[in-house]
Amino acid sequence: MPEISISKTASAGSVESSDCLVTVTPADSIEIDYSGANKKIFEKRTEAMTRAILAEYSVTAGRVHIQDQGAIEITLRARIETAVERALEARLP
């Protein structure tokens, strides 16, 4: 699969309680920015999950900002995948 970089900004989710807002933007390399009340507890886990999702989509460049409001892991994964898919939409055949 070819290497892919994010070429447009896209987001998914909200800043409501128990959700998260994920925004994907263009960048020269993989950059992950995680913020939330429990950053010290969940940042490493969320970064590892984000890198795995980006690898599944063959994304090698892009910035992912996650504003976590207490989302459970399945919600985080869904929001990250949706934001990436929206950012890549123009590239799909």
N, C-alpha and C positions, 0 to 999 in steps of 0.2 A: 504494500500500500504506500502511496506517495506521502512524503512529509507535508503537513498542512500548517499554515499559520492563520491566525484569526485576522480577518481583514475588515470586519465591521463590528460595531458595538451592539450587544444584545443583552437582555436581562430576563430574569425569571424570579418569581416570588414576591414577597412583600416584607415590610418591617413590622408586621403584626406580631403579637406574642405567639410563640411556638412555631414561627416560620423563619425564613431567612430570605434575604435579597441577594441574588448572585448577579453580578455584572461582568461580562466578558468584553475586553477591549483589545485592540491591536497592540503588540509589543514586539521587541526584537528577540526575546527569549521567553521561557516560561517564568511568569511571576505570579505568586499567590499571596494575596493580602487578606488576612482573616481578622475580623473584629467581632467582639461580642463580650458579654458579661463573664463568660466562662472560658475566655481565651486561653488561660494557663492550662486548663484541663483538656480542652478539645482541639487546640490548634494543630498539634502534630498529627493526630488522627485524621483531621479534616484535610490537612495538606497532603497526606499520603493518599487518601481517597481521591482527592482532586487530581493528583498526578496520574493515578491509575485510570481515571476516566479520560483524561486528556490523551493518554497513551492508547486507549481503546479507539479513540477517534483519529489517531495518528497526528494529533496536534503537537507541533514542536515549538510554536511561538504564540504567545498571547498572555494577557494579564487577566487573572480571575480575582475579583474582589468579592468576598463573602461577608455580609453583615448578618451575623447570626443572632436571632432573637429567641433562642431556646429550641430550635428545630431538632427533631429526632433524626437519626442517621439516614433513614429512608427518604425523608423530606429533603435533606441536604443533597443526597445523590440525585433525586429527581430534579431539583432546581438547577444543579450544576449541569446535568445532561441536557436539560431543556435550553438553558442559556447557550451552551456550546452548539447545539443543533440549530438554534435560531441564528447564531453568528455565522454558521457554515451554510445556511440555507441557499445562499446565492451560488455556492460552489457545487451543489448537488445536481446531478443530471436530470 
